[in-house]
């Protein structure tokens, strides 16, 4: 059974930082592009960032220069370092796994985590 377990969400002031983690199990981790999506209250789920098995990354314009993704293929984990947080970053953040090189749409995602809430106060 494939599981993606997020952790690290919480409350942070604008301008602050948080690090989210995703632990994956039940899949051949190195065969998947891993990423993060987020869903703000009352809005659709949107792409944030992904990292390929090679280490190549792609960022949404809204987080470029502020967020960084990394992966440890030996530990089957993915991390999202979020800096200079803004109130508009408030959302539930979902870990995602896809077998395609790019996972920027929901239909690219094969597996989802249950999400972790990030709240940024202004």
C-alpha positions as CSV (number, residue, x, y, z in Angstrom):
1,X,0.0,0.0,0.0
2,X,1.4,3.4,-1.0
3,X,1.5,6.0,1.7
4,X,2.7,9.6,1.7
5,X,2.8,11.1,5.1
6,X,3.4,14.9,5.5
7,X,4.6,16.6,8.6
8,X,5.9,20.0,9.7
9,X,2.9,22.2,9.2
10,X,1.9,24.8,11.7
11,X,1.5,28.5,12.5
12,X,4.1,31.0,11.4
13,X,4.3,34.8,11.1
14,X,4.7,36.5,7.8
15,X,8.3,36.6,6.8
16,X,9.1,33.4,8.7
17,X,10.1,29.9,7.6
18,X,8.8,26.4,7.8
19,X,10.1,23.1,6.6
20,X,7.6,20.4,5.5
21,X,8.6,16.7,5.1
22,X,7.0,13.8,3.3
23,X,7.8,10.2,4.0
24,X,6.9,7.8,1.3
25,X,6.4,4.0,1.5
26,X,5.1,1.3,-0.7
27,X,6.5,2.6,-3.9
28,X,9.8,2.5,-5.8
29,X,10.7,6.0,-4.6
30,X,13.4,6.7,-7.2
31,X,11.0,6.0,-10.0
32,X,8.7,8.9,-9.1
33,X,8.7,12.6,-9.5
34,X,7.8,14.1,-6.1
35,X,6.1,17.4,-5.5
36,X,3.9,19.6,-3.4
37,X,0.5,21.1,-4.1
38,X,-1.6,23.3,-1.9
39,X,-5.2,24.2,-1.4
40,X,-6.2,27.5,0.3
41,X,-9.6,27.8,1.9
42,X,-12.3,28.1,-0.7
43,X,-9.9,27.7,-3.6
44,X,-8.8,24.9,-6.0
45,X,-5.7,22.8,-5.4
46,X,-2.7,24.3,-7.1
47,X,0.7,23.2,-8.0
48,X,3.6,24.5,-5.9
49,X,6.8,22.7,-6.8
50,X,8.3,19.3,-7.9
51,X,11.6,17.5,-8.0
52,X,12.5,14.7,-10.4
53,X,14.4,11.6,-9.5
54,X,17.4,13.3,-11.2
55,X,17.1,16.3,-8.9
56,X,15.8,18.7,-11.5
57,X,13.2,21.0,-10.0
58,X,10.4,23.2,-11.2
59,X,8.6,26.0,-9.3
60,X,5.4,27.9,-9.5
61,X,6.0,31.5,-10.1
62,X,4.3,32.4,-6.8
63,X,7.0,30.6,-4.8
64,X,10.1,30.9,-6.9
65,X,13.0,32.3,-4.9
66,X,11.2,31.5,-1.6
67,X,10.6,27.8,-1.6
68,X,13.1,25.0,-2.1
69,X,12.4,21.3,-2.6
70,X,14.9,18.4,-2.0
71,X,14.7,14.7,-1.8
72,X,16.7,11.9,-0.2
73,X,16.2,8.8,-2.3
74,X,17.9,6.6,0.2
75,X,15.5,7.6,2.9
76,X,12.4,7.9,0.7
77,X,11.7,11.4,1.9
78,X,11.0,14.8,0.3
79,X,11.3,18.2,2.0
80,X,9.9,21.6,1.3
81,X,11.8,24.5,2.8
82,X,9.5,27.6,2.8
83,X,11.1,31.0,3.5
84,X,9.8,34.5,3.4
85,X,6.3,33.2,4.0
86,X,3.3,35.4,3.1
87,X,-0.3,35.3,4.2
88,X,-1.3,34.1,0.8
89,X,0.8,30.9,1.4
90,X,-1.8,29.8,3.9
91,X,-3.1,26.5,2.7
92,X,-3.2,22.8,3.3
93,X,0.0,21.4,1.6
94,X,-0.2,18.0,0.0
95,X,2.7,15.7,-0.9
96,X,2.3,14.2,-4.3
97,X,4.0,11.4,-6.4
98,X,3.8,10.8,-10.1
99,X,5.4,8.6,-12.6
100,X,5.7,11.3,-15.2
101,X,8.6,13.7,-15.4
102,X,6.3,16.7,-14.8
103,X,3.6,16.8,-12.1
104,X,2.0,20.2,-12.4
105,X,-1.6,19.1,-12.8
106,X,-3.8,17.0,-10.5
107,X,-4.1,14.4,-13.3
108,X,-0.3,13.9,-13.3
109,X,-0.4,12.7,-9.7
110,X,-0.7,9.0,-8.9
111,X,-0.6,9.3,-5.1
112,X,-1.5,12.0,-2.6
113,X,-0.7,12.5,1.0
114,X,-3.5,13.6,3.3
115,X,-2.1,17.1,3.8
116,X,-0.6,19.3,6.5
117,X,-1.9,22.8,7.3
118,X,0.3,25.8,7.0
119,X,-1.1,29.1,8.5
120,X,0.8,32.3,7.9
121,X,-0.3,35.2,10.1
122,X,0.2,38.8,9.0
